[in-house]
Amino acid sequence: KRAYELARQKKEVNLQSRPIKILGFGIENFENNKLTYKAQVSKGTYIRVLSETIAEKLGTIGTTINLRRTKIGKIDLNSAVKLEDLNCDNWKEYLIPLTQIFSSYAKIHLEPGQKELFRNGGHVKIPLIDENEVIVLDNANECVGFGYIKEGLLKPKIVFI
């Protein structure tokens, strides 16, 4: 299970230490022994652990009371829609194409036969260097799924049927 799921169940979570990058950090407010900060961090950073570490370095204890994600990749709050503005008729207008969300991924276009092989879990020969994460598209530029290339073979990771 994911760490946040265990934490919500009030179970103790022992996380393995791993390197992270703090790309940006700013204190927004410090009042009544409560620190509000904004941080831009690398993938895999646990903000709750960051808060505890900051408190520890200051010689005290601390916890996260409120957490708000303001950006994921190139998608930020300016792309957000209020729930009260969504309805059964307009929700599709607000969908962001996967190719835009994952624009930093290498793109692989498959022919119809390759597409079916990929969708069925098969490996497709791709004359490219190894890539950890690729977005897989068909001839109509529709997302078929996600995969990775290893030793000249495209292998499925997530497949959309």
Contacts in CASP RR format, 6 or more apart in sequence:
PFRMAT RR
TARGET T0000
AUTHOR 0000-0000-0000
METHOD contacts of the structure
MODEL  1
KRAYELARQKKEVNLQSRPIKILGFGIENFENNKLTYKAQVSKGTYIRVL
SETIAEKLGTIGTTINLRRTKIGKIDLNSAVKLEDLNCDNWKEYLIPLTQ
IFSSYAKIHLEPGQKELFRNGGHVKIPLIDENEVIVLDNANECVGFGYIK
EGLLKPKIVFI
3 13 0 8 1.000
3 15 0 8 1.000
3 46 0 8 1.000
6 12 0 8 1.000
6 13 0 8 1.000
7 13 0 8 1.000
7 48 0 8 1.000
15 46 0 8 1.000
15 49 0 8 1.000
18 44 0 8 1.000
20 41 0 8 1.000
20 42 0 8 1.000
20 44 0 8 1.000
20 45 0 8 1.000
20 50 0 8 1.000
21 41 0 8 1.000
21 42 0 8 1.000
21 45 0 8 1.000
22 39 0 8 1.000
22 40 0 8 1.000
22 41 0 8 1.000
22 42 0 8 1.000
22 45 0 8 1.000
22 50 0 8 1.000
23 40 0 8 1.000
23 41 0 8 1.000
23 42 0 8 1.000
24 39 0 8 1.000
24 40 0 8 1.000
24 41 0 8 1.000
25 37 0 8 1.000
25 38 0 8 1.000
25 39 0 8 1.000
25 40 0 8 1.000
26 37 0 8 1.000
26 38 0 8 1.000
26 39 0 8 1.000
27 35 0 8 1.000
27 36 0 8 1.000
27 37 0 8 1.000
28 36 0 8 1.000
28 37 0 8 1.000
28 38 0 8 1.000
29 35 0 8 1.000
29 36 0 8 1.000
30 36 0 8 1.000
34 65 0 8 1.000
35 54 0 8 1.000
37 54 0 8 1.000
38 70 0 8 1.000
39 47 0 8 1.000
39 50 0 8 1.000
40 71 0 8 1.000
41 47 0 8 1.000
41 50 0 8 1.000
47 64 0 8 1.000
47 67 0 8 1.000
48 63 0 8 1.000
48 64 0 8 1.000
48 67 0 8 1.000
51 62 0 8 1.000
51 63 0 8 1.000
51 64 0 8 1.000
52 61 0 8 1.000
52 62 0 8 1.000
52 63 0 8 1.000
52 64 0 8 1.000
55 61 0 8 1.000
55 62 0 8 1.000
55 63 0 8 1.000
70 76 0 8 1.000
70 77 0 8 1.000
71 77 0 8 1.000
73 104 0 8 1.000
74 100 0 8 1.000
74 101 0 8 1.000
74 103 0 8 1.000
75 96 0 8 1.000
75 101 0 8 1.000
79 96 0 8 1.000
81 94 0 8 1.000
86 94 0 8 1.000
97 143 0 8 1.000
98 135 0 8 1.000
98 143 0 8 1.000
99 107 0 8 1.000
99 135 0 8 1.000
99 137 0 8 1.000
99 141 0 8 1.000
99 143 0 8 1.000
102 135 0 8 1.000
102 146 0 8 1.000
105 133 0 8 1.000
105 134 0 8 1.000
105 135 0 8 1.000
105 146 0 8 1.000
106 128 0 8 1.000
106 131 0 8 1.000
106 133 0 8 1.000
106 134 0 8 1.000
106 135 0 8 1.000
107 134 0 8 1.000
107 135 0 8 1.000
107 137 0 8 1.000
108 126 0 8 1.000
108 128 0 8 1.000
108 134 0 8 1.000
108 135 0 8 1.000
108 136 0 8 1.000
108 137 0 8 1.000
108 149 0 8 1.000
108 154 0 8 1.000
109 137 0 8 1.000
109 138 0 8 1.000
109 139 0 8 1.000
109 141 0 8 1.000
110 118 0 8 1.000
110 124 0 8 1.000
110 136 0 8 1.000
110 137 0 8 1.000
110 138 0 8 1.000
110 139 0 8 1.000
110 144 0 8 1.000
111 139 0 8 1.000
112 138 0 8 1.000
112 139 0 8 1.000
114 124 0 8 1.000
115 138 0 8 1.000
115 144 0 8 1.000
117 123 0 8 1.000
117 124 0 8 1.000
118 124 0 8 1.000
118 136 0 8 1.000
118 144 0 8 1.000
118 145 0 8 1.000
118 154 0 8 1.000
118 156 0 8 1.000
118 159 0 8 1.000
119 144 0 8 1.000
119 156 0 8 1.000
119 159 0 8 1.000
119 161 0 8 1.000
121 156 0 8 1.000
121 159 0 8 1.000
122 155 0 8 1.000
122 156 0 8 1.000
123 153 0 8 1.000
123 154 0 8 1.000
123 155 0 8 1.000
124 153 0 8 1.000
124 154 0 8 1.000
125 152 0 8 1.000
125 153 0 8 1.000
125 154 0 8 1.000
126 149 0 8 1.000
126 152 0 8 1.000
126 153 0 8 1.000
126 154 0 8 1.000
127 152 0 8 1.000
128 149 0 8 1.000
128 152 0 8 1.000
129 149 0 8 1.000
130 148 0 8 1.000
130 149 0 8 1.000
130 150 0 8 1.000
130 151 0 8 1.000
130 152 0 8 1.000
131 148 0 8 1.000
131 149 0 8 1.000
132 148 0 8 1.000
133 146 0 8 1.000
133 147 0 8 1.000
133 148 0 8 1.000
133 157 0 8 1.000
134 146 0 8 1.000
134 147 0 8 1.000
134 148 0 8 1.000
134 149 0 8 1.000
134 154 0 8 1.000
135 143 0 8 1.000
135 145 0 8 1.000
135 146 0 8 1.000
135 147 0 8 1.000
136 143 0 8 1.000
136 144 0 8 1.000
136 145 0 8 1.000
136 146 0 8 1.000
136 147 0 8 1.000
136 154 0 8 1.000
136 156 0 8 1.000
137 143 0 8 1.000
137 144 0 8 1.000
138 144 0 8 1.000
143 160 0 8 1.000
144 159 0 8 1.000
144 160 0 8 1.000
145 156 0 8 1.000
145 157 0 8 1.000
145 158 0 8 1.000
145 159 0 8 1.000
145 160 0 8 1.000
146 156 0 8 1.000
146 157 0 8 1.000
146 158 0 8 1.000
147 154 0 8 1.000
147 155 0 8 1.000
147 156 0 8 1.000
147 157 0 8 1.000
147 158 0 8 1.000
148 154 0 8 1.000
148 155 0 8 1.000
148 157 0 8 1.000
149 155 0 8 1.000
END
